[in-house]
Amino acid sequence: MLILDAVNTILVIEDEAHIREIIQDVLSLENFHTLTAENGRIGIQLAKECQPDLILCDIMMPELDGYRVLQELRQHEATASIPLIFLTARTSRSDQRRGRPTPT
């Protein structure tokens, strides 16, 4: 279970600038250090470089969607255990299942 008191740095991966800025503003008001990325490729690079405590990631993005971001992060030891929360407007059961971790 993630305890937000232990979270210092949150990476926000969101392609829509106004949404990204709103999330960053809200997190900053709560004294979280935030990093932002406007697409999945930049987000993956920032995650590898900065090792955030938590990642908030949009699913529907051009070029590299959130599912692919998660898949890439889980393939690297340095980023495999970083908690990731998807942000999405999708509501179908299949989308929910696809975003859940597979049991180990």
Summary of the structure (lengths in Angstrom):
residues: 104
radius of gyration: 13.1
end to end distance: 16.3
largest distance: 37.1
contacts: 291
relative contact order: 0.18
helix: 41%
strand: 18%
